[in-house]
Amino acid sequence: MLNPARFIKGQPREKSKHITDIVIYLSLKWHASHRRMLYREIARQGLGKIRILCIDRPLCPLVTMLTRPLRIIHWLRNRGRIKTIEKNLFIYTPWVFFHDQLALNMPFIIKLNRRLLSWQIRKQVRRLNFNPQRIMTWIAEPLQYDWLQLLAESGFIYECYDEYAEYPGYSSSRIEKIRRYEQKVLVQAKIVLTTSRNLLKSKGRINKDVRYIPNAVEFAHFSKALLRDTGIPPDLAGIHTPRIGFIGGIFGIVDLALLSYLADRLPEVSLVMVGGVDRRNKKFFSAFRNLIKKRNTYYMGKKAYEILPHYLKGLDVCLLPYRLNKWTENCCPSKLYQYLAGGKPVVSTPLPEIMRFEGVVKVGRSFEEFSLKVEEAFRENEYRQRHKRIKVAWKNRWARRAKEVIDAVAV
């Protein structure tokens, strides 16, 4: 049994350089953002030298009262409080007059929201004793452009981890707005951080300081799938083996036709899916419902991050069954490293960011080849092969990415 501790223990703590106080505007709520691991690692490595204030997705009292009344009660009890994640990493949830995504075409509401956000965030910055001359802001999507200069910051970082305008299902008007906003962001950003080589190339045509910092893995967490005392959840343990599976968000980029083909082509194999499903796209959701009706296909639902290594342990082969489009051609799937940290064989469609790992990951360029690669993967799970996968994951942990970010933004 491979012991992940050999990769973790005894590693020297990497030193960070002093940079500045950073205010990060989150694009997703803290608990839902896979990038939160990066922010935590930056804070840990910069302890005593750097402080981070994450501004969580703002709450709109009116909308939240109608849709999630318990959340508004919780927010009212904690209004104005800062949550401490690390000694130098804090989270604050502000409120806005009207939901910022719904107010994109309402200049007056945008201006009102800016005033409210500026007043609240400035108050928290003073409370934390941030240096106003050394504050740098950080945004993670183009539509957050309206939040820049709320603090008269010295500059901002643009974290570009997807080709946002190509998200499946966006309307033409929203796509046009994202592209227009991103053009302004790229022209003005002090530094742009990208997660794929294609993003590095395309954004580098506009901004002169673009860095390539791919996604990564919380190695200590996902390598728990290697441990003997990590149990397989009962709902998965009851499904017959061998099991192939996908863990992650199930939306328009997932090739349901490919998964349906696998279920039919490999009738003795159980196909397992773990993650939230996009129900807003009616056509996609209808196809998904037809898929899980197959006798050897199982949907486990969305599971808490804390127990994902348990589900990972119960899979024999892990899948990256993505359609090839402009979104996936620019993406860097973080679940690749999660799978590898658990020592699992991985079969993927030919995404550009996956191809550099073709010696470790099996790539299927057609439905038939993908199926054949899955069958090959069942036979290639010896110690040496697992060790090679784990080593790749270890080299792509968030701690290393944090060091790269700190070096990139140090002033």
C-alpha positions in Angstrom: 0.0 0.0 0.0 1.4 3.4 -1.0 1.8 5.8 1.9 1.1 9.4 1.0 2.9 10.5 4.2 6.2 9.8 2.5 5.4 12.7 0.1 4.2 15.1 2.8 6.5 14.7 5.8 9.9 16.1 6.0 9.4 18.7 3.2 11.0 22.1 3.9 8.7 25.0 4.4 9.0 27.2 1.3 9.7 30.8 2.1 7.6 33.7 0.6 8.6 37.2 -0.2 6.8 40.2 1.2 4.3 41.5 -1.2 1.3 43.5 0.0 -2.2 43.4 1.5 -4.6 41.8 -1.0 -8.3 42.1 -1.3 -9.8 39.2 -3.3 -13.3 39.4 -4.8 -14.5 35.8 -5.0 -16.4 34.8 -8.1 -18.1 31.9 -6.2 -19.0 31.6 -2.6 -16.0 30.6 -0.4 -17.2 27.0 0.3 -17.9 26.4 -3.5 -14.6 27.7 -4.9 -11.9 25.2 -5.7 -9.5 28.1 -5.8 -9.9 28.7 -2.0 -7.1 26.1 -1.5 -4.7 28.4 -3.4 -5.7 31.4 -1.3 -5.1 29.4 1.9 -1.7 28.3 0.8 -0.7 31.8 -0.2 -1.7 32.9 3.3 0.2 30.1 5.0 3.4 30.6 3.1 3.1 34.4 3.6 2.4 34.3 7.3 3.8 37.5 8.9 4.4 39.0 5.5 1.1 39.1 3.7 -2.6 39.5 4.6 -5.6 38.5 2.5 -9.2 39.7 2.8 -11.6 37.7 0.7 -14.8 39.4 -0.2 -17.4 36.7 -0.5 -20.2 36.8 -3.0 -22.4 39.8 -1.8 -25.8 39.1 -0.4 -28.9 40.8 -1.7 -31.3 40.9 1.3 -34.5 41.1 -0.8 -33.7 38.2 -3.1 -32.2 36.1 -0.3 -35.2 36.6 1.9 -37.5 35.2 -0.8 -35.2 32.3 -1.9 -33.2 31.3 1.2 -34.7 32.9 4.4 -32.5 30.9 6.8 -29.4 32.3 5.2 -30.6 35.9 5.6 -31.2 35.1 9.3 -27.7 33.7 9.7 -26.3 36.7 7.9 -28.2 39.2 10.1 -26.8 37.5 13.2 -23.2 37.8 11.9 -23.6 41.1 9.9 -20.4 43.1 9.9 -18.2 40.3 11.3 -15.1 39.0 9.7 -14.5 35.3 9.6 -10.9 34.2 10.2 -9.7 31.3 8.1 -6.0 31.5 8.8 -4.1 34.0 11.0 -3.7 36.2 8.0 -6.7 35.2 5.8 -10.1 36.6 6.4 -13.5 36.5 4.8 -16.2 39.2 4.8 -19.7 39.0 3.3 -21.1 42.4 2.2 -24.6 43.2 1.1 -25.8 45.0 -2.1 -29.0 46.8 -2.9 -29.7 44.5 -5.9 -28.0 41.3 -7.1 -24.9 42.3 -9.0 -25.5 39.8 -11.8 -29.0 41.0 -12.4 -28.0 44.7 -12.3 -25.5 44.4 -15.2 -27.7 46.6 -17.4 -28.8 49.0 -14.7 -26.1 51.8 -14.4 -27.9 53.5 -11.5 -28.0 50.2 -9.5 -24.4 49.5 -10.4 -23.4 52.9 -9.0 -25.5 52.4 -5.9 -24.0 48.9 -5.3 -20.5 50.3 -5.7 -21.1 52.9 -3.0 -22.4 50.3 -0.6 -19.6 47.9 -1.3 -17.0 50.6 -1.0 -18.3 51.8 2.3 -18.5 48.3 3.8 -15.1 47.0 2.5 -13.2 50.2 3.4 -14.5 49.7 7.0 -13.2 46.2 7.1 -9.9 47.2 5.6 -9.4 49.8 8.3 -10.5 47.2 11.0 -7.7 44.9 9.8 -5.2 47.8 9.6 -4.4 47.2 6.0 -1.9 49.6 4.5 -4.0 51.8 2.1 -0.8 52.6 0.0 -0.1 48.9 -0.5 -3.5 47.3 -1.2 -3.8 45.3 -4.3 -7.1 43.9 -5.4 -7.7 40.6 -7.2 -10.7 39.6 -9.4 -11.5 36.2 -10.9 -14.0 37.1 -13.6 -14.5 39.9 -16.1 -17.8 41.1 -14.8 -16.1 42.1 -11.5 -14.6 45.0 -13.4 -17.4 47.1 -11.8 -15.8 46.4 -8.4 -12.4 47.8 -9.2 -11.2 51.0 -7.6 -13.5 50.7 -4.6 -10.4 51.1 -2.4 -8.3 53.3 -4.7 -5.9 50.4 -4.9 -2.5 50.5 -6.5 -3.3 47.9 -9.1 -5.2 44.6 -9.6 -4.6 41.0 -10.4 -6.8 39.2 -12.9 -7.1 35.5 -12.2 -8.3 34.0 -15.5 -8.9 30.3 -15.0 -11.5 29.8 -17.8 -12.5 31.2 -21.1 -15.5 32.8 -19.4 -17.4 33.9 -22.5 -17.6 30.3 -23.8 -19.5 28.9 -20.8 -22.2 26.5 -22.2 -25.7 28.1 -22.3 -24.8 31.8 -22.0 -27.0 34.2 -24.1 -25.4 36.2 -26.9 -25.9 39.4 -24.9 -24.1 38.0 -21.9 -21.3 36.7 -24.0 -20.9 40.1 -25.7 -20.8 41.8 -22.3 -18.2 39.4 -20.9 -15.9 39.9 -23.9 -16.3 43.7 -23.6 -15.5 43.7 -19.9 -12.6 41.3 -20.3 -11.0 43.5 -22.9 -10.9 46.4 -20.3 -9.7 44.1 -17.6 -6.8 42.7 -19.7 -5.7 46.2 -20.7 -5.7 47.5 -17.2 -4.6 44.5 -15.1 -1.1 44.7 -13.5 -0.7 40.9 -13.7 -2.9 38.2 -15.3 -2.7 34.6 -14.0 -3.9 31.9 -16.4 -4.4 28.2 -15.9 -3.8 26.9 -19.4 -1.3 27.5 -22.2 -4.1 28.5 -24.5 -5.2 31.2 -22.1 -1.6 32.3 -21.6 -1.3 32.7 -25.4 -4.6 34.5 -26.0 -4.5 36.8 -23.0 -0.8 37.6 -23.7 -1.8 39.3 -26.9 -3.4 42.1 -24.8 -1.5 42.2 -21.5 2.3 42.1 -21.2 2.5 40.4 -17.8 0.6 37.1 -18.2 1.7 34.0 -16.1 0.9 30.3 -16.5 -0.2 28.9 -13.2 -2.4 25.8 -13.7 -4.9 24.3 -11.3 -3.6 21.9 -8.6 -4.6 19.6 -5.8 -4.9 19.5 -2.1 -2.6 16.5 -2.0 -2.9 15.7 1.7 -6.7 15.5 1.3 -7.1 13.5 -1.9 -4.2 11.1 -1.2 -6.4 9.8 1.7 -7.9 7.5 -1.0 -4.6 5.5 -0.7 -5.0 4.8 3.0 -6.4 1.5 4.4 -8.6 3.2 7.0 -10.3 5.3 4.3 -13.6 3.6 3.9 -15.8 3.4 0.8 -19.2 4.9 1.4 -22.1 2.4 1.7 -24.0 3.8 -1.3 -20.9 3.2 -3.5 -19.7 0.0 -1.8 -23.0 -1.7 -2.7 -22.5 -1.2 -6.5 -20.8 -4.1 -8.2 -17.2 -3.8 -9.5 -15.4 -2.9 -11.6 -16.4 0.8 -11.3 -15.5 3.6 -13.6 -16.5 7.1 -12.6 -16.5 10.9 -12.8 -16.4 13.2 -9.8 -17.2 16.9 -10.5 -19.8 19.3 -11.8 -22.1 17.7 -14.4 -23.0 20.4 -16.9 -22.8 21.2 -20.6 -19.1 20.3 -21.1 -19.6 16.7 -19.9 -20.1 14.4 -23.0 -23.2 12.5 -22.0 -23.3 10.7 -25.4 -19.8 9.3 -24.6 -20.9 8.1 -21.2 -24.0 6.5 -22.7 -21.7 4.7 -25.2 -19.5 3.5 -22.4 -22.5 2.2 -20.4 -23.7 0.2 -23.5 -20.2 -0.9 -24.6 -19.1 -2.1 -21.2 -22.3 -3.7 -19.7 -20.4 -5.5 -16.9 -18.8 -2.3 -15.7 -20.6 0.1 -13.3 -20.6 3.8 -14.4 -20.7 6.1 -11.4 -21.2 9.9 -11.3 -20.7 12.1 -8.3 -21.5 15.8 -8.4 -24.1 18.5 -8.8 -26.1 18.5 -12.1 -27.1 21.5 -14.2 -30.9 21.4 -14.1 -31.3 24.8 -15.8 -30.3 23.5 -19.2 -33.4 21.4 -20.0 -32.0 19.6 -23.0 -28.9 18.6 -21.0 -30.8 17.5 -18.0 -33.2 15.5 -20.0 -30.2 13.6 -21.6 -28.7 13.1 -18.2 -31.9 11.6 -16.8 -32.0 9.2 -19.8 -28.4 8.2 -19.1 -29.0 7.3 -15.4 -31.9 5.0 -16.4 -29.4 2.5 -17.8 -29.0 -0.5 -15.5 -25.3 -0.1 -15.0 -25.3 3.7 -14.5 -25.4 5.2 -11.0 -25.8 8.8 -9.8 -24.6 9.4 -6.3 -25.6 13.1 -6.1 -23.5 16.0 -4.9 -21.2 15.1 -2.0 -19.3 17.2 0.5 -15.7 18.0 -0.4 -14.6 16.4 2.9 -15.7 12.9 1.8 -14.7 13.0 -1.8 -11.5 10.9 -1.2 -13.8 8.1 0.1 -15.7 8.0 -3.2 -12.4 8.3 -5.1 -11.1 5.2 -3.3 -14.1 3.2 -4.5 -13.4 3.8 -8.3 -11.2 1.6 -10.3 -10.8 4.0 -13.3 -11.5 7.7 -13.3 -12.9 9.6 -16.3 -12.5 13.1 -17.8 -15.3 12.7 -20.4 -15.3 16.3 -21.7 -16.7 17.5 -25.0 -14.2 19.4 -27.1 -15.2 23.0 -27.5 -13.8 26.5 -26.9 -14.4 26.2 -23.1 -12.6 22.9 -22.7 -9.8 23.8 -25.1 -8.9 26.5 -22.6 -9.6 24.7 -19.3 -7.3 23.0 -16.8 -9.3 20.3 -15.0 -8.3 20.3 -11.3 -10.0 16.9 -10.9 -7.1 15.4 -13.0 -4.7 16.0 -10.1 -7.3 14.9 -7.6 -7.6 11.5 -9.4 -3.9 11.2 -9.6 -3.4 12.0 -5.9 -5.5 8.9 -5.2 -3.3 6.8 -7.5 -6.1 6.2 -9.9 -5.8 5.4 -13.6 -7.3 8.2 -15.7 -8.9 8.2 -19.1 -9.6 11.5 -20.8 -10.7 13.1 -24.1 -7.9 14.9 -25.8 -8.0 18.3 -24.0 -4.9 20.4 -24.7 -3.9 20.7 -21.0 -4.3 16.9 -20.6 -2.0 16.0 -23.6 1.2 17.0 -21.7 0.4 14.1 -19.3 -0.3 11.6 -22.0 2.4 9.3 -20.6 0.4 9.1 -17.3 -3.2 9.7 -18.6 -4.8 7.5 -21.3 -6.4 9.6 -24.0 -9.3 8.5 -26.2 -9.8 10.5 -29.4 -13.1 8.7 -30.3 -15.8 6.9 -28.5 -14.4 3.5 -29.4 -10.8 4.4 -28.5 -12.0 5.9 -25.2 -13.7 2.6 -24.4 -10.6 0.6 -25.3 -8.5 2.9 -23.1 -10.8 2.2 -20.1 -10.3 -1.5 -20.6 -6.6 -1.0 -20.8 -6.6 1.0 -17.6 -8.2 -1.9 -15.6 -5.1 -3.9 -16.4 -2.5 -1.2 -15.5 -2.7 -0.6 -11.8 0.5 -2.0 -10.5 2.6 -0.3 -7.8 5.0 1.4 -10.2 2.2 2.9 -12.2 0.4 4.2 -9.2 3.5 5.7 -7.8 4.1 7.6 -11.1 0.6 9.1 -10.9 1.0 10.1 -7.3 4.3 11.7 -8.1 2.7 13.9 -10.8 0.0 14.9 -8.3 2.6 15.8 -5.7 4.4 18.1 -8.2 1.1 19.8 -8.9 -0.1 20.6 -5.3 -1.5 23.9 -4.2 1.5 24.6 -2.0 3.8 24.8 -5.1 1.3 26.9 -7.0 1.1 29.4 -4.1 4.9 29.8 -4.2 4.6 30.6 -8.0 1.9 33.1 -7.4 3.8 34.8 -4.6 6.9 35.1 -6.8 4.7 36.5 -9.6 3.0 39.2 -7.7 5.8 40.1 -5.2 6.6 43.9 -5.1 
